[in-house]
Amino acid sequence: MMKSIVDENLVSFKMLEQKIYDYVCELGRLITQQVLESYDAKLAESRDKKTYRGKGKRKTSIKTVYGEVEYRRTVYRTKTKQGETAYVYLLDEAMQMDKIGLISTNLAEKIAMTVTEASYRVTAETISNTCGQTISSSGVWNMMQRLGERIDEEEQYAVKEMHADRAQGEKVIPAALLILSVAYIVDASYNPFLYFRF
């Protein structure tokens, strides 16, 4: 790849930068695929073979900040505590692969941060141009809806735990709400030092 870039006729710096970026993203996808598949093989060897019965490999993909990574992972059959049959991916559990659909947490965070400052259409264009990833404005909207549903589920669980007095940590809801309210009101353009003397 690099040799082909050098062997080409002189190109603009913008074009050179884009080609190098594409190459690095491609390299990142290959490295990620190899690492994930290597971890999966190690987990297959070290698992409790009586508890987790291997049922073959399944092809999947995850959309990352450097593009879509396709890889194969092993699915296992196991029994839940209630005695029901369940199918799990040890790789996902071991790596704590918290995804929003097929979107990695890093990409979801990048989309969420961008959508707070721009429309869904502009966010889709920004992500498509900077992340080696193509996403439509409706794709951004759908991802934000799933993210909102997940946040709602976590909040409902936290409230249920709090009512059952099993909440972890201290109950500092008023202080947390105050901080979140101030953070919402105060954006990057607001500087309190311009308005108040301390």
C-alpha positions in Angstrom: 0.0 0.0 0.0 2.6 2.5 1.0 4.8 1.7 -2.0 1.8 2.2 -4.3 1.2 5.7 -2.7 4.9 6.6 -3.3 4.9 5.2 -6.8 1.9 7.3 -7.8 2.3 10.7 -9.4 2.5 13.6 -7.0 -0.8 14.0 -5.2 -2.1 16.8 -3.0 -1.5 16.6 0.7 -5.2 16.2 1.3 -5.3 13.1 -1.0 -2.2 11.7 0.7 -3.6 12.2 4.1 -6.9 10.4 3.1 -5.0 7.5 1.6 -2.8 7.1 4.7 -5.9 7.3 6.9 -7.7 4.6 4.9 -4.6 2.4 5.1 -4.3 2.8 8.9 -8.0 2.1 9.3 -7.7 -1.0 7.2 -4.6 -2.1 9.3 -6.6 -1.4 12.5 -9.5 -3.6 11.3 -7.1 -6.5 10.5 -5.3 -6.3 13.8 -8.6 -6.2 15.7 -9.9 -9.2 13.8 -6.7 -11.2 14.6 -6.7 -10.2 18.3 -10.4 -11.1 18.7 -10.0 -14.4 17.0 -6.9 -15.2 19.1 -8.7 -14.4 22.3 -11.6 -16.6 21.3 -9.2 -19.5 20.6 -7.6 -19.1 24.1 -11.0 -19.0 25.7 -12.0 -22.1 23.9 -9.0 -23.9 25.3 -9.2 -22.7 28.8 -13.0 -22.9 29.3 -14.8 -25.4 31.6 -15.7 -27.9 29.0 -18.3 -29.5 31.1 -20.2 -26.3 31.6 -19.7 -24.7 28.1 -20.2 -27.0 25.2 -18.8 -25.6 21.9 -21.3 -25.4 19.1 -19.1 -24.0 16.3 -18.1 -20.6 15.1 -20.4 -17.8 14.0 -19.4 -14.9 11.8 -20.2 -11.5 13.1 -19.1 -7.9 12.8 -18.8 -4.8 14.9 -18.7 -1.2 13.7 -15.8 0.6 15.2 -14.3 4.1 14.9 -12.0 2.8 12.2 -14.5 0.8 10.2 -16.4 -2.5 10.3 -14.5 -5.4 11.7 -15.6 -8.9 10.7 -14.5 -11.8 12.8 -15.6 -15.3 13.8 -16.3 -16.3 17.4 -17.3 -19.5 19.1 -20.8 -20.0 20.5 -21.3 -22.2 23.5 -24.3 -24.1 24.9 -24.7 -23.9 28.7 -27.4 -24.2 31.4 -28.7 -21.2 33.4 -29.2 -21.3 37.1 -32.8 -22.1 36.4 -31.8 -25.1 34.3 -32.7 -23.6 31.0 -30.5 -24.0 27.9 -28.7 -20.8 26.9 -26.2 -20.0 24.1 -23.4 -17.6 25.0 -20.3 -16.1 23.5 -17.4 -16.3 26.0 -15.5 -13.7 24.0 -18.1 -11.1 24.5 -18.3 -11.7 28.2 -14.5 -11.9 28.7 -13.9 -8.7 26.8 -16.9 -6.9 28.2 -18.0 -6.0 24.7 -20.8 -3.6 25.6 -22.3 -2.8 22.2 -25.3 -0.9 21.0 -26.5 -3.4 18.4 -23.4 -4.0 16.2 -21.9 -0.6 17.1 -18.9 -0.4 19.5 -19.1 1.7 22.6 -16.4 4.1 21.3 -18.3 4.7 18.1 -21.6 5.1 20.0 -20.0 7.6 22.3 -18.6 9.5 19.3 -22.0 9.6 17.6 -23.7 10.7 20.8 -21.2 13.5 21.4 -21.6 14.7 17.8 -25.4 14.5 17.8 -25.6 16.9 20.8 -24.0 19.6 18.6 -25.4 18.8 15.2 -28.4 17.4 13.4 -28.8 13.7 12.6 -27.9 14.4 9.0 -24.7 16.4 9.8 -23.8 13.8 12.4 -24.1 11.0 9.8 -21.9 13.0 7.4 -19.3 13.7 10.1 -19.1 10.0 11.2 -19.0 8.8 7.6 -16.2 11.1 6.8 -14.1 10.7 9.9 -14.6 7.1 11.1 -14.1 4.9 8.1 -17.8 4.0 8.6 -20.9 4.8 6.6 -24.1 5.6 8.5 -27.3 7.3 7.5 -29.1 10.0 9.4 -31.8 7.4 10.2 -29.1 5.0 11.4 -27.9 7.7 13.8 -31.5 8.3 15.0 -32.0 4.5 15.5 -28.7 4.2 17.5 -29.7 7.2 19.7 -33.1 5.5 20.4 -31.4 2.2 21.4 -29.0 4.2 23.6 -31.9 6.0 25.2 -33.7 2.7 25.9 -30.6 1.3 27.5 -30.1 4.3 29.7 -33.8 4.1 30.7 -33.4 0.4 31.6 -30.3 1.2 33.7 -32.1 4.1 35.5 -35.1 1.9 36.2 -32.9 -0.8 37.6 -31.0 1.7 39.8 -34.3 3.1 41.1 -35.6 -0.4 41.9 -32.3 -1.2 43.7 -32.5 2.0 45.6 -36.1 1.3 46.8 -35.0 -2.2 47.9 -32.1 -0.5 49.8 -29.6 -2.5 47.8 -28.1 0.4 46.0 -24.4 0.6 45.8 -22.7 3.7 47.1 -24.4 6.6 48.8 -27.7 8.2 48.0 -26.5 11.5 46.5 -29.3 12.0 44.0 -29.9 15.7 44.7 -26.2 16.6 44.3 -26.0 14.5 41.1 -29.1 16.1 39.6 -27.7 19.6 40.4 -24.4 18.7 38.7 -26.2 17.3 35.7 -28.5 20.3 35.5 -25.6 22.7 35.6 -23.7 20.7 33.0 -26.7 20.8 30.8 -27.2 24.6 31.1 -23.5 25.4 30.9 -22.1 24.5 27.6 -18.6 25.0 26.1 -19.3 28.6 25.2 -20.3 29.6 28.7 -17.5 30.9 31.0 -18.6 31.8 34.5 -15.4 33.8 35.1 -16.6 36.4 32.5 -19.8 37.0 34.5 -18.9 36.6 38.1 -16.1 37.9 40.2 -14.7 35.5 42.8 
